[in-house]
């Protein structure tokens, strides 16, 4: 049996959960998330606790059992506390500027790169070199942060580019030179 899937999921007081056969709708102070339930997984809500059960003991269904609970837990966490990813811009002359729902990155190309915020995700700048991506949907926040990093990934020789905060880049040695 799935160890993750069989754990009951407590629902905080400020969160409203509604279930039907195929979806789980979670409403909280930060927003609303609709999470699909995989086929063969049944969810039930009793006494502010959600439990998940599966129809059979097949291998793929056992994996989906844990997945359904994890998605529901992420939805509850998202509408109560939210998710965030931090990125750092490293390089001389590299910076970012926010204007409305667009962020403009100057990261060493001949032109500035404009990035439009996807719906449900907010991007703020702590300073021109620190980008914070926030939202209620964990997948959307992670995907947006990955797309920003994709604009200029850190290079292997100098480490210049956009990286996740705390990410370590292993630098290559470069040419040794002739002696």
Buried (B, 14 or more C-beta within 10 A) or exposed (E): EBEBBBEEBEBBEEBEBEBEEEEBBBBBEBBBBEBEBBEBBEBEBEEEEBBBEBEEEEEEBBBBBBBBBBBBBBBBBBBBEBBEBBBBBBBEEBBBEBEEEEBEBBBEEEEEBEBEBBEBBBBEBEEEBBBBBBBBBBEBBBBBBEEBBEBBEBBEEBBBBBBBEEEEBEEEEEEEEEE
